[in-house]
Amino acid sequence: MDSKLELVRKLIAPHIVPKSDFMKLTKMPILIIYGDNISTKHSKVLNEEVWRISLQNAKTFVNEINKNGGDATLIELPKVGLHGNTHAAFADLNNKEVLKVMTDWLAEKGLSRSDRPHTGQKNLIVRLRSHWSSRSFVEKTRQFHKIRQLERQLWHKQNL
């Protein structure tokens, strides 16, 4: 890490993990997204330096994952034509365009689930209840508590 700021070096120093733990990350596709206005030069401003080093670390991480047989992707939004994004790209004004970048990546990896979209908690409760008759007493008790918890969560969402 080439930051001149000691605090930055402490805050975002890489964490060393056992090779066996690292290799677990090569078993799943990984997507990392960065917005823009990230400095390419050293800075004395803490936030600028944190994001500069963070992007460098992300590039190193992606390279190491891929070098070890994994499938990691780093998307820098300005390089795909999206500008004005912060570190919370999903909350920015162009979040639908960011969503498209993400869903395209998911589709490319076969992870989009567009053939079976999430149907919400109500349908989950119906599915859980439909399996009720084939369960043991212990399973029914656990399932009953899960259904009640989901129903309470749903009720609170509707009544807030």
Order of alpha helices (4+ residues) and beta strands (2+ residues): alpha-alpha-beta-alpha-beta-alpha-alpha-alpha
